[in-house]
C-alpha cells in the first residue's frame, strides 16, 4: 500500500510482517525501518540522496539470500536489456515478497505447483489492474526455474523443484494471437494510410520489432535506404530492407516526430505501455479484440514460413537466436501453403509427367 512518503510502499509478507520498500527510476531498496518509526526519515533521506545503504543481512540460504546473490550473477545481469531485466526482476520480487524468509532447501515440486496454481487466478492489484492468469503463471515458472537452477549451482539443493513440478493449466499456451491476412486487411480498411494507427501496424508488420523497439523506430534507423536497429531484448544488430508498404505509410503521414515516427497526441514518443494501450484501442476500433501489437511479430514469422524462408533467414529478420524461438513464431503457418512449397520441389524432381495410358 502507498504511504505519505513518495515512492515508498508498505506491504505484509507471507508471515504478516510489514516491510517498507523505496522504488524510483529502476532503483529499489528495502528499508530496515517502517514509516514514522525512529530512524526512518534519516534512512529515507540517505536512500533518496543515493548514499550507500547497508544491505540487510538475510538468513543464510533463504530465498532473500538467494535472490540477492542471483541479481549479481552473470545469468541475471548479462542476459537481455534493461527492460527485460526489470520485467524479470518484477516476477522474482513478486515471489520474494511472499517467501523471502523461507529456506530454499524446503521447497518441493508440490510447493512450486501450489504457487503457480495460485498465480493462474486473475485478480485486481492495489492499483486496480488485472494481474494473474495462465500466462502470468507461465512467466513466473520460467524465472523460478532459473532462480532455483542458480541455487543448485551454489550446491544449496540437489535437484531443481521447478523442473519436477507439473506445468500449470490444462491447455497448451499459445501466447499472443498471430494475425491472419483477413485480420490485417480488416485493420487496414478501418485505419487508412496517413493515420498513426496505420503507421503503427506497418512498422510492426514489416520490421518484426517488439513493442518496446517499434515505438522508438525513427529516421535515425534508416541507413543507406535500409533499416538498422538494435533489439533491446537481446542486443541483436539487425539490418532489414525497407518494405514499400512501410515507406508508403511513413511518407503519407502529415507529421512525424523528430526522433521517432510514432508520436502521441502531445507530439512525444509513446511509452512502452502507451503504445500497447493505443494498439489495443486501435484494434478494438477495427473489431479485432483478439489482436495485439506483439501478434504482428508472429505474423511476419508466419509469412516467412509460408514463403519458404529458411530458419537462418527467419532468425536474421526477427533477431531470434535459437531455432526453437523461430518455431514459436512460424507455428501458425498455413499447412496448405507450406505443403505447396514442399511438394513443388518433389514434383519437379521426381514426377515422370507421363500421361495415363488408355485401357
C-alpha positions as CSV (number, residue, x, y, z in Angstrom):
1,X,0.0,0.0,0.0
2,X,1.1,3.6,-0.6
3,X,2.4,5.8,2.1
4,X,2.6,9.6,2.5
5,X,6.3,9.3,1.6
6,X,6.9,9.5,-2.2
7,X,8.0,6.2,-3.8
8,X,7.6,4.2,-0.5
9,X,5.1,1.4,-0.2
10,X,4.5,-0.9,2.8
11,X,3.1,-4.4,2.4
12,X,2.9,-7.5,4.6
13,X,5.0,-10.6,3.7
14,X,3.5,-14.1,4.0
15,X,4.2,-14.1,7.7
16,X,2.3,-10.9,8.3
17,X,5.4,-8.8,8.9
18,X,5.2,-5.3,7.4
19,X,8.1,-4.3,5.1
20,X,8.8,-1.0,3.5
21,X,10.3,-0.6,0.0
22,X,11.5,2.5,-1.8
23,X,11.5,2.4,-5.7
24,X,12.3,5.0,-8.2
25,X,13.9,5.0,-11.7
26,X,14.6,1.3,-11.7
27,X,16.4,1.6,-8.3
28,X,14.9,-0.4,-5.4
29,X,15.8,-0.5,-1.7
30,X,14.2,-2.5,1.1
31,X,14.2,-0.2,4.1
32,X,15.1,-1.5,7.6
33,X,12.6,0.6,9.3
34,X,8.9,1.4,8.7
35,X,7.5,4.9,8.1
36,X,7.2,7.1,11.2
37,X,9.4,4.7,13.2
38,X,12.6,6.1,14.8
39,X,15.3,6.4,12.2
40,X,13.1,6.0,9.2
41,X,13.3,9.6,7.9
42,X,17.1,9.6,8.2
43,X,17.3,6.3,6.3
44,X,15.0,7.5,3.6
45,X,16.9,10.7,3.2
46,X,20.2,8.7,2.7
47,X,18.5,6.4,0.2
48,X,17.0,9.3,-1.9
49,X,20.3,11.0,-1.9
50,X,21.9,8.0,-3.4
51,X,24.1,7.2,-0.4
52,X,25.3,3.7,0.2
53,X,23.0,1.7,2.4
54,X,24.0,-1.2,4.5
55,X,22.4,-4.3,2.9
56,X,20.1,-6.1,5.2
57,X,21.5,-9.3,6.5
58,X,19.4,-12.2,5.3
59,X,19.1,-15.7,6.8
60,X,21.7,-17.8,5.0
61,X,20.3,-19.9,2.2
62,X,16.9,-18.3,2.5
63,X,15.0,-17.0,-0.6
64,X,16.1,-13.5,0.3
65,X,19.7,-14.6,0.4
66,X,19.4,-16.5,-2.9
67,X,17.7,-13.6,-4.8
68,X,20.3,-11.1,-3.6
69,X,23.1,-13.4,-4.9
70,X,21.2,-14.1,-8.1
71,X,20.9,-10.5,-9.1
72,X,24.7,-10.3,-9.0
73,X,25.3,-13.4,-11.1
74,X,26.1,-13.5,-14.8
75,X,22.9,-15.3,-15.7
76,X,20.7,-12.4,-14.5
77,X,23.0,-9.5,-15.4
78,X,24.3,-10.5,-18.8
79,X,21.0,-11.5,-20.5
80,X,18.6,-9.1,-22.1
81,X,18.4,-5.3,-21.9
82,X,17.3,-3.0,-19.1
83,X,13.6,-3.5,-19.8
84,X,13.9,-7.3,-19.9
85,X,15.9,-7.3,-16.6
86,X,13.2,-5.1,-15.0
87,X,10.5,-7.5,-16.1
88,X,12.4,-10.5,-14.8
89,X,13.1,-8.7,-11.5
90,X,9.5,-7.9,-11.1
91,X,8.5,-11.5,-11.4
92,X,11.2,-12.6,-8.9
93,X,10.2,-9.9,-6.4
94,X,6.6,-11.0,-6.5
95,X,7.8,-14.4,-5.4
96,X,10.3,-13.0,-2.9
97,X,7.6,-10.8,-1.2
98,X,5.7,-13.9,-0.1
99,X,8.6,-16.4,0.5
100,X,11.7,-14.3,1.2
101,X,12.3,-15.7,4.7
102,X,11.7,-19.3,3.7
103,X,14.6,-21.7,3.3
104,X,15.4,-22.6,-0.3
105,X,16.0,-26.3,0.5
106,X,12.5,-26.6,1.9
107,X,10.8,-26.0,-1.5
108,X,9.5,-29.1,-3.2
109,X,7.7,-29.6,-6.5
110,X,4.4,-29.5,-4.6
111,X,5.1,-26.1,-3.2
112,X,6.0,-24.8,-6.7
113,X,2.8,-26.2,-8.2
114,X,0.7,-24.6,-5.5
115,X,2.4,-21.2,-6.0
116,X,1.9,-21.4,-9.8
117,X,-1.7,-22.5,-9.5
118,X,-2.4,-19.6,-7.2
119,X,-0.8,-17.3,-9.8
120,X,-3.2,-18.5,-12.5
121,X,-6.1,-16.8,-10.6
122,X,-6.9,-13.4,-12.0
123,X,-7.4,-10.5,-9.6
124,X,-7.1,-6.8,-9.3
125,X,-4.0,-5.4,-7.6
126,X,-3.8,-2.3,-5.4
127,X,-3.6,-0.1,-8.5
128,X,-6.8,-1.6,-9.9
129,X,-5.0,-3.5,-12.7
130,X,-5.9,-7.1,-13.5
131,X,-3.0,-9.4,-12.7
132,X,-2.5,-13.2,-12.7
133,X,-3.7,-15.7,-15.2
134,X,-2.1,-18.6,-17.0
135,X,0.4,-16.5,-18.9
136,X,1.5,-14.8,-15.7
137,X,2.0,-18.2,-14.1
138,X,4.0,-19.5,-17.0
139,X,6.2,-16.4,-16.9
140,X,6.8,-16.8,-13.2
141,X,7.7,-20.5,-13.7
142,X,10.4,-19.6,-16.2
143,X,12.1,-17.2,-13.8
144,X,11.7,-19.5,-10.8
145,X,13.3,-22.3,-12.8
146,X,16.4,-20.1,-13.5
147,X,16.5,-18.9,-9.8
148,X,16.4,-22.4,-8.4
149,X,18.9,-23.5,-11.0
150,X,21.3,-21.0,-9.5
151,X,20.6,-22.4,-6.1
152,X,21.6,-25.8,-7.4
153,X,24.7,-24.3,-8.9
154,X,25.5,-23.0,-5.4
155,X,25.0,-26.6,-4.1
156,X,22.2,-25.5,-1.8
157,X,19.9,-28.1,-3.4
158,X,20.4,-31.3,-5.2
159,X,17.5,-31.0,-7.6
160,X,15.5,-28.1,-9.1
161,X,11.9,-28.3,-7.7
162,X,10.6,-26.3,-10.7
163,X,11.9,-29.0,-13.1
164,X,9.9,-31.6,-11.2
165,X,6.7,-29.5,-11.0
166,X,3.9,-30.1,-13.5
167,X,3.1,-27.3,-15.9
168,X,0.1,-25.1,-14.9
169,X,-3.2,-25.1,-16.6
170,X,-5.0,-27.7,-18.7
171,X,-4.4,-26.3,-22.1
172,X,-1.3,-25.5,-24.0
173,X,-0.4,-21.9,-24.0
174,X,-0.3,-20.4,-27.4
175,X,0.6,-16.9,-26.4
176,X,-0.2,-13.9,-28.5
177,X,-2.7,-14.4,-31.3
178,X,-0.9,-14.3,-34.7
179,X,-2.9,-12.0,-37.1
180,X,-4.4,-13.7,-40.1
181,X,-4.3,-12.0,-43.5
182,X,-8.0,-11.3,-43.2
183,X,-7.4,-9.5,-39.9
184,X,-4.6,-7.4,-41.3
185,X,-6.9,-6.4,-44.2
186,X,-9.7,-5.6,-41.7
187,X,-7.5,-3.3,-39.7
188,X,-6.2,-1.6,-42.8
189,X,-9.7,-1.0,-44.0
190,X,-10.6,0.8,-40.7
191,X,-7.3,2.7,-40.4
192,X,-6.2,4.2,-43.8
193,X,-2.8,5.4,-44.9
194,X,-1.9,8.6,-43.3
195,X,-3.1,7.7,-39.8
196,X,-1.0,6.9,-36.7
197,X,-2.9,3.6,-36.3
198,X,-1.9,2.5,-39.8
199,X,1.7,3.6,-39.4
200,X,2.0,1.6,-36.2
201,X,0.7,-1.5,-38.0
202,X,3.1,-1.2,-40.9
203,X,6.1,-0.7,-38.6
204,X,5.4,-3.8,-36.6
205,X,4.3,-5.8,-39.6
206,X,7.4,-5.0,-41.8
207,X,10.1,-4.8,-39.2
208,X,9.1,-7.6,-36.8
209,X,10.1,-5.4,-33.9
210,X,8.9,-5.9,-30.4
211,X,6.6,-3.3,-28.9
212,X,9.3,-1.5,-27.0
213,X,11.5,-1.2,-30.1
214,X,8.8,-0.4,-32.6
215,X,7.7,2.7,-30.6
216,X,11.2,4.1,-30.9
217,X,11.6,3.4,-34.6
218,X,12.6,6.7,-36.4
219,X,14.6,8.5,-39.0
220,X,17.9,7.5,-37.4
221,X,17.2,3.9,-38.1
222,X,17.1,4.4,-41.9
223,X,20.7,4.0,-43.1
224,X,21.6,3.9,-46.8
225,X,17.9,3.1,-47.6
226,X,17.8,0.2,-45.2
227,X,16.5,-0.3,-41.7
228,X,19.1,-0.8,-38.9
229,X,18.3,-1.1,-35.3
230,X,19.5,-3.0,-32.2
231,X,16.9,-5.2,-30.4
232,X,16.7,-4.1,-26.8
233,X,15.8,-7.6,-25.5
234,X,18.9,-9.5,-26.8
235,X,21.1,-6.9,-28.4
236,X,20.8,-8.3,-31.9
237,X,22.1,-5.8,-34.5
238,X,19.6,-6.1,-37.4
239,X,19.7,-4.8,-41.0
240,X,16.5,-5.1,-43.0
241,X,15.4,-3.9,-46.4
242,X,12.8,-1.1,-46.4
243,X,9.4,-2.6,-47.5
244,X,7.5,-0.4,-50.0
245,X,4.3,-0.6,-47.8
246,X,6.2,0.7,-44.8
247,X,7.8,3.6,-46.8
248,X,4.4,4.5,-48.2
249,X,2.9,4.6,-44.7
250,X,5.7,6.9,-43.4
251,X,5.6,9.2,-46.4
252,X,1.8,9.5,-46.1
253,X,1.9,10.9,-42.6
254,X,1.1,14.6,-42.2
255,X,3.7,14.8,-39.5
256,X,6.1,12.5,-37.6
257,X,8.4,13.0,-34.6
258,X,12.0,14.2,-34.9
259,X,13.4,11.1,-33.3
260,X,10.5,8.6,-33.7
261,X,7.9,8.2,-36.5
262,X,5.2,7.4,-34.0
263,X,4.2,10.2,-31.7
264,X,1.2,10.6,-29.4
265,X,-1.3,13.4,-29.2
266,X,1.2,15.6,-27.4
267,X,3.9,15.2,-30.0
268,X,6.0,12.9,-27.9
269,X,7.1,9.3,-28.4
270,X,4.9,6.6,-26.9
271,X,5.9,4.8,-23.7
272,X,6.1,1.0,-23.9
273,X,2.8,0.7,-22.1
274,X,1.3,3.6,-24.0
275,X,1.8,2.1,-27.5
276,X,0.5,-1.2,-26.2
277,X,-2.7,0.5,-24.9
278,X,-3.1,2.5,-28.1
279,X,-2.8,-0.6,-30.3
280,X,-5.4,-2.2,-28.1
281,X,-7.7,0.8,-28.7
282,X,-7.0,0.8,-32.5
283,X,-7.6,-3.0,-32.7
284,X,-10.8,-2.7,-30.8
285,X,-12.0,0.1,-33.2
286,X,-11.3,-2.3,-36.1
287,X,-13.3,-5.1,-34.4
288,X,-10.2,-7.1,-33.6
289,X,-10.2,-7.7,-29.8
290,X,-8.0,-10.8,-30.2
291,X,-5.2,-8.9,-31.9
292,X,-2.2,-7.2,-30.3
293,X,1.0,-5.4,-31.4
294,X,3.1,-8.4,-30.4
295,X,0.8,-10.7,-32.5
296,X,2.2,-8.9,-35.6
297,X,5.6,-10.3,-34.8
298,X,4.1,-13.7,-35.1
299,X,2.5,-12.7,-38.4
300,X,5.8,-11.8,-40.0
301,X,7.2,-15.2,-38.8
302,X,4.2,-17.0,-40.3
303,X,4.6,-15.1,-43.6
304,X,8.2,-16.0,-43.8
305,X,7.4,-19.7,-43.1
306,X,4.7,-19.7,-45.8
307,X,7.1,-18.2,-48.4
308,X,9.7,-20.8,-47.7
309,X,12.2,-18.8,-45.8
310,X,15.0,-20.8,-44.1
311,X,15.5,-21.0,-40.4
312,X,18.6,-18.8,-40.7
313,X,16.7,-16.3,-42.8
314,X,13.9,-16.0,-40.3
315,X,16.4,-15.6,-37.5
316,X,18.1,-12.8,-39.4
317,X,14.9,-10.9,-39.8
318,X,13.4,-11.4,-36.3
319,X,16.7,-11.4,-34.3
320,X,15.9,-14.7,-32.8
321,X,18.9,-16.7,-31.5
322,X,17.6,-20.2,-31.4
323,X,15.6,-22.5,-33.8
324,X,13.0,-23.2,-31.1
325,X,12.3,-19.5,-30.9
326,X,11.6,-19.4,-34.6
327,X,9.3,-22.4,-34.2
328,X,7.0,-20.4,-31.9
329,X,6.5,-17.7,-34.5
330,X,6.2,-19.9,-37.5
331,X,3.9,-22.4,-35.9
332,X,0.8,-20.8,-37.3
333,X,1.9,-21.0,-40.9
334,X,-0.8,-22.4,-43.1
335,X,-0.5,-26.1,-43.9
336,X,-1.7,-25.7,-47.5
337,X,0.9,-23.0,-48.3
338,X,3.7,-24.9,-46.7
339,X,2.7,-28.1,-48.5
340,X,2.7,-26.3,-51.9
341,X,6.2,-25.1,-51.3
342,X,7.5,-28.5,-50.1
343,X,5.7,-30.6,-52.8
344,X,6.8,-28.3,-55.6
345,X,10.3,-29.4,-55.3
346,X,9.3,-33.1,-55.1
347,X,7.1,-32.8,-58.2
348,X,9.7,-31.0,-60.2
349,X,12.4,-33.6,-59.4
350,X,10.6,-36.9,-59.2
351,X,7.4,-36.6,-61.3
352,X,7.5,-38.6,-64.5
353,X,5.0,-36.3,-66.1
354,X,3.6,-39.2,-68.2
355,X,0.1,-39.1,-69.5
356,X,-2.0,-42.0,-68.3
357,X,-2.3,-44.8,-70.8
358,X,-5.7,-45.9,-72.1
359,X,-7.0,-49.3,-71.3
